[in-house]
């Protein structure tokens, strides 16, 4: 099932009778059978958007369509969606089997039908051995699988998940990501997942909608959003380690950080203005004659890569990180008690230029 949001908003009136927008005029077009992530910081409006799709929260303005059907004013039970929440919402006095059976019993399904569906869904989610245990006897990952099974057992065409992995430890988060992707591919169901975890979104999504302050900042496939950020917020939100942002300027086609001309952009020859320059951590080339001098405070050798913690007086943050995927000889005798200055060239394709006034990307 495809899902379309047309100019959807949700506002609340505060005690001073001022209108505040939790979601502001957003548009989405989610394809049938895709796994889409609504990503953003806490309080940005992503869960409110999901709840409006589910019918749990009313729409202040705009329309929501499932395929070509207007569901804007339909109740949740008539939308035919499955819901999975952060806290699992399992009934503690029931076994896993009884939790999964519960929605089917409410639908007055026969015992034979329920038995068959329990067998199918438990095999799909690999929970056959947990069916007769109560939630208190299950791990967090197992409880989440039960919650997903309960949502899927009704055979919804859409599965909505609100921060489903946030209560799991790192190991189980990775496992559950793989499981969700596997389930989606096997069933062909449309899945919308809300998360604040960019790594989670980047790893499993067909498409990402990145939201901030109730508005969609950018949408697209994960690699596209990372490689081609539309504004400074997108560039800073995506990427681990984070992008380093510098005060800089464009003058006669030269892009400068301080007095260093890091590269030339002929198409910007007519522009003269102060800008923000963002450089991805993998965008630095070590070169003894490089154009940009940076103080290196220390480095972290984590096996597959080397991360430098660095300082530059034009960087907006006190420190930033640089990544190398091969250990350089310059670091073999590195002394953190000394002031270590190294020179770098900048990879043009890993660098972005943003307008200082509105944060929009110029180059």
NORDASUL-V633478 format. One record per backbone hydrogen bond with DSSP energy under -0.5 kcal/mol. NH is the residue of the N-H (numbers start at 1). CO is the residue of the C=O. If there is no record, write none. Layout:
BEGIN
<<NH;CO> <NH;CO>>
END
This chain:
BEGIN
<<3;30> <4;65> <5;28> <6;63> <7;5> <8;26> <9;61> <10;23> <12;20> <14;12> <14;18> <17;14> <20;12> <20;18> <22;10> <22;20> <23;10> <24;214> <25;23> <26;8> <28;5> <30;3> <31;29> <34;31> <36;34> <36;191> <37;207> <38;193> <39;37> <39;209> <40;195> <44;41> <49;45> <50;46> <51;47> <52;48> <53;49> <54;50> <55;51> <56;51> <57;51> <60;9> <61;9> <63;6> <65;4> <66;69> <67;2> <67;65> <69;66> <71;64> <71;69> <72;64> <74;71> <78;75> <79;76> <80;76> <81;76> <82;158> <84;160> <88;85> <89;87> <92;90> <94;91> <96;133> <97;131> <99;95> <100;96> <101;97> <102;98> <103;99> <104;101> <105;101> <106;102> <107;103> <108;105> <109;104> <114;110> <115;111> <116;112> <117;113> <118;114> <119;115> <120;116> <121;117> <122;118> <123;119> <124;120> <125;121> <126;123> <127;122> <128;122> <130;127> <131;127> <131;128> <133;130> <135;94> <137;134> <138;135> <143;139> <144;140> <145;141> <146;142> <147;143> <148;144> <149;145> <150;146> <151;147> <152;148> <153;149> <155;152> <157;80> <158;80> <159;190> <160;82> <160;158> <161;192> <162;84> <163;161> <163;194> <166;163> <168;165> <173;169> <174;170> <175;171> <176;172> <177;173> <178;174> <179;175> <180;176> <181;177> <182;178> <183;179> <184;180> <185;181> <186;182> <187;183> <188;184> <190;157> <191;34> <192;159> <193;36> <194;161> <195;38> <198;196> <201;197> <202;198> <203;199> <204;200> <205;201> <206;35> <207;35> <208;220> <209;37> <210;208> <210;218> <211;39> <211;209> <212;215> <214;44> <215;212> <217;210> <217;215> <218;210> <220;208> <225;221> <226;222> <227;223> <228;224> <229;226> <232;359> <235;231> <236;232> <237;233> <238;234> <244;279> <246;277> <247;314> <248;275> <249;256> <250;273> <251;254> <252;271> <253;268> <253;271> <254;251> <255;263> <256;249> <256;254> <257;260> <258;256> <260;257> <261;259> <262;255> <262;260> <263;255> <265;253> <268;265> <269;266> <271;268> <273;250> <275;248> <276;354> <277;246> <278;276> <278;352> <279;244> <280;350> <283;280> <285;345> <286;284> <287;343> <290;287> <292;344> <293;291> <294;342> <295;311> <296;294> <296;340> <297;295> <297;309> <298;309> <300;307> <301;299> <302;300> <302;305> <304;302> <306;324> <307;300> <308;306> <308;322> <309;298> <310;308> <310;320> <311;295> <315;312> <316;245> <320;310> <322;308> <323;281> <324;306> <331;328> <332;329> <334;331> <336;334> <338;335> <340;296> <340;338> <341;339> <342;294> <344;292> <345;285> <347;283> <348;346> <350;347> <351;348> <352;278> <354;276> <355;360> <356;274> <359;355> <361;230> <362;353> <363;353>>
END
